[in-house]
Amino acid sequence: MKFTKMQGIGNDYVYVNCFEETVENPGETAKLVSDRHFGIGSNGLILICPSDKADCRMRMFNADGSEGTMCGNGIRCVGKYAYDHSIADRPVITVETLSGVLTLHMTVKDGKVDLVRVDMGEPTVTSAVPEPITVNGQDYEFVGISVGNPHAVYVMDEVDSLDLEKIGPHFECHERFPERTNTEFIRLIDRGHIQMRVWERGSGETWACGTGATASAAAMFLLGHTDRTVEVALKGGNLLIEWDEETNHLFMTGPAREVFNGEIDLS
């Protein structure tokens, strides 16, 4: 199978061009390629497929083989791949996802996509603002936000010392979230800046999460902590999130990078 390794501020996936390749069992393939010792090493697998609704269709599979509905850093890389590899020949394209069709505006530098701004649509609030919750015997408050996939956002005094490998599964698999949830731990810096660590459903801690950053910016604004435009600092870099008052749409802007191309034997 031919593949391309790409990353958006450290959120890395293996991408397969399904205009040319066929992946028979994407869930099992995702588990294989994601393994950093016996595979390629990634947070999951993303298939770039033909679509009758958009320029292309994105299917995203987590490292555990489960299919996700949406990936913010992943969709930026899909846009870059589609433009750089001539699937689409213009800097504004549409991508079909399980969360709907999204529009991407790409900044091109020296013939290659450098930055991608994604219209993430309107958020859906899925909790009280905030809602109390007890996780593993500790009391917290969270804001539930869906931006095509589920998120629970927690405000913390500091996040660097959190042992996410230990506590993350308790948040992800809490009974409040029967289908599991992505969990964001947020430190407020000022009204225009927040720091975020993320425990992703099906993948564990990752260096970045575009949908998580988008949901966190929305939650922090709803809590009155920030303005409508926020820079989110993640382990892998920064994302700019804007909540447009007129359209009520959230916009995410960040880089997309191609790391390398190769082939892997799936037999």
C-alpha positions in Angstrom: 0.0 0.0 0.0 1.4 3.4 -0.9 1.0 6.0 1.8 1.9 9.6 2.8 2.8 10.5 6.3 1.5 14.0 7.2 1.2 16.1 10.4 -0.6 19.1 11.6 1.3 20.6 14.6 2.4 17.1 15.6 -1.0 15.4 15.2 0.3 12.8 12.7 -1.6 10.4 10.5 -1.0 8.0 7.6 -2.8 9.1 4.5 -3.8 6.9 1.6 -5.0 8.2 -1.7 -8.0 6.1 -2.4 -8.4 7.6 -5.8 -5.6 5.2 -6.6 -5.4 2.7 -3.8 -7.9 0.3 -2.2 -7.9 -0.4 1.6 -10.0 -3.5 2.3 -10.0 -3.4 6.1 -9.3 0.2 7.2 -9.9 -0.5 10.9 -7.2 -3.3 11.1 -5.0 -1.3 8.7 -5.2 1.7 11.1 -4.0 -0.4 14.0 -1.1 -1.8 12.0 0.2 1.5 10.5 -0.3 3.4 13.8 2.0 1.2 15.8 5.2 3.1 16.3 7.3 0.0 16.8 5.9 -2.5 14.3 4.2 -0.2 11.8 4.7 3.4 10.5 3.8 5.3 13.6 0.8 7.6 13.8 -2.3 8.7 15.6 -4.4 6.8 13.0 -5.2 6.3 9.4 -7.0 8.8 7.0 -8.3 7.8 3.6 -8.8 10.4 0.9 -11.6 9.1 -1.2 -13.8 10.1 -4.2 -17.0 11.9 -3.3 -20.2 12.8 -5.1 -20.8 15.7 -2.7 -17.4 17.4 -2.5 -13.9 17.5 -4.0 -13.0 14.5 -1.9 -14.1 12.5 1.1 -12.2 11.9 4.3 -12.5 8.8 6.4 -10.6 8.8 9.7 -9.7 5.8 11.8 -8.2 6.1 15.2 -5.1 4.1 16.4 -7.4 1.5 18.0 -9.2 0.9 14.7 -12.4 2.8 15.5 -13.7 5.2 12.9 -14.0 8.8 13.9 -16.4 11.3 12.5 -14.0 14.3 12.2 -10.4 15.4 12.7 -9.4 19.0 12.6 -5.7 18.6 12.0 -6.4 15.7 9.7 -8.7 17.7 7.4 -6.1 20.4 7.0 -3.7 17.8 5.8 -6.4 16.3 3.5 -6.8 19.8 1.9 -3.0 20.1 1.4 -2.7 16.7 -0.1 -5.7 17.3 -2.4 -4.1 20.5 -3.7 -0.5 19.5 -3.8 -1.2 16.2 -5.5 -3.7 17.7 -8.0 -6.9 16.1 -6.8 -8.2 19.7 -6.7 -6.7 22.5 -8.6 -7.9 25.5 -6.6 -7.1 26.9 -3.1 -10.8 26.7 -1.9 -12.1 23.2 -1.8 -14.8 21.1 0.0 -14.3 17.9 1.9 -17.0 15.4 2.8 -16.8 13.9 6.3 -19.2 12.0 8.6 -19.9 15.4 10.2 -20.9 16.9 6.8 -19.2 18.8 4.0 -16.6 21.4 5.2 -15.0 24.2 3.2 -11.3 24.8 3.3 -9.4 28.0 2.4 -5.8 27.3 1.7 -2.8 29.6 1.7 -0.4 28.6 -1.0 3.4 29.3 -0.8 5.8 28.4 -3.6 3.2 26.2 -5.2 2.4 24.2 -2.0 -0.2 24.6 0.7 1.2 26.2 3.8 -1.8 27.2 6.0 -5.4 25.9 5.9 -8.4 27.7 7.3 -11.4 25.4 7.9 -15.0 26.4 8.3 -15.9 24.1 11.2 -19.6 25.1 11.2 -21.8 25.8 14.2 -21.0 24.2 17.5 -23.6 22.3 19.5 -23.6 22.6 23.3 -24.2 19.2 24.9 -24.1 20.0 28.6 -24.9 22.7 31.1 -22.4 25.6 31.1 -20.7 24.4 33.2 -21.9 20.9 34.3 -20.6 19.2 37.5 -19.1 15.7 37.2 -17.3 13.3 39.4 -14.4 11.5 37.8 -12.5 8.7 39.7 -13.7 10.2 43.0 -12.7 13.8 42.1 -15.2 16.7 41.5 -14.8 18.7 38.3 -16.9 20.9 36.0 -16.9 20.6 32.2 -18.5 22.1 29.1 -19.7 19.6 26.5 -19.3 20.8 22.9 -19.8 19.0 19.6 -18.0 20.3 16.5 -18.8 17.2 14.5 -17.4 14.9 17.3 -17.9 15.0 21.1 -15.7 17.0 23.5 -15.7 17.7 27.2 -13.7 20.8 28.2 -12.2 21.2 31.7 -10.6 24.4 33.0 -7.6 23.7 35.2 -5.2 25.9 37.2 -2.3 24.2 35.3 -2.1 21.3 32.9 1.6 20.5 32.5 1.8 18.2 35.5 -1.3 16.1 34.6 -0.7 12.4 34.3 -3.0 11.9 31.3 -1.9 8.3 30.8 -3.3 7.5 34.2 -6.4 9.8 34.3 -7.3 10.1 30.7 -9.2 6.8 30.4 -11.4 7.7 33.3 -12.5 10.9 31.6 -12.9 9.3 28.1 -15.0 6.3 29.3 -17.0 8.0 32.1 -20.6 6.8 32.2 -21.8 10.4 31.3 -20.4 9.7 27.8 -21.8 6.3 26.7 -20.0 6.7 23.3 -16.8 7.9 25.0 -15.6 11.5 24.5 -12.5 13.6 23.7 -11.3 15.4 26.7 -9.5 18.8 26.8 -7.7 20.2 29.8 -7.4 24.0 29.5 -5.3 26.6 31.3 -6.4 30.2 30.8 -3.5 32.5 29.9 -5.5 35.7 29.0 -8.6 36.6 27.0 -6.8 35.8 23.7 -4.7 32.8 24.7 -5.2 29.4 26.2 -3.1 26.3 26.8 -4.5 22.9 26.0 -3.7 19.2 26.6 -5.9 16.6 25.0 -6.9 13.0 25.6 -8.4 11.8 22.3 -11.1 9.2 22.1 -9.5 6.0 20.7 -5.9 7.4 20.5 -4.9 8.7 24.0 -2.9 11.8 24.4 -1.8 13.5 21.2 0.3 16.5 20.5 -2.6 18.4 19.0 -6.3 18.1 18.3 -8.0 20.6 15.9 -11.6 19.8 16.8 -10.5 19.9 20.5 -9.0 23.3 20.1 -12.1 24.5 18.3 -14.4 23.1 21.0 -12.2 24.5 23.8 -12.2 28.0 22.3 -16.0 27.9 22.1 -16.3 26.6 25.7 -14.0 29.2 27.1 -16.0 32.0 25.4 -19.3 30.6 26.7 -17.8 30.6 30.2 -16.8 34.3 29.8 -13.1 33.6 30.0 -12.0 34.7 26.5 -12.9 36.7 23.4 -14.2 35.3 20.1 -10.7 35.0 18.7 -8.3 32.8 20.6 -4.8 31.3 20.0 -4.6 27.8 21.4 -1.2 26.5 22.5 -0.8 22.8 22.2 2.2 20.5 22.6 2.8 20.5 18.9 2.2 24.2 18.1 -0.5 26.8 18.0 -3.9 27.0 16.3 -6.0 30.2 15.7 -9.7 29.7 16.4 -12.3 32.4 15.5 -16.0 32.3 16.4 -17.7 34.5 13.8 -20.6 36.4 15.5 -22.6 36.9 12.2 -22.6 33.3 10.9 -22.1 31.6 14.3 -19.5 29.5 12.6 -16.2 28.5 14.1 -13.0 28.8 12.0 -9.7 27.0 12.6 -6.5 28.0 11.0 -3.2 26.1 11.2 -0.4 24.5 9.2 -0.3 21.2 7.4 2.9 19.4 6.5 3.9 16.4 4.4 6.6 14.3 6.2 7.4 11.4 3.8 6.0 9.0 1.3 6.4 5.2 1.2 5.0 1.8 0.8 4.1 -0.8 3.4 3.4 -4.6 3.0 0.1 -5.3 4.7 0.3 -9.1 4.2 
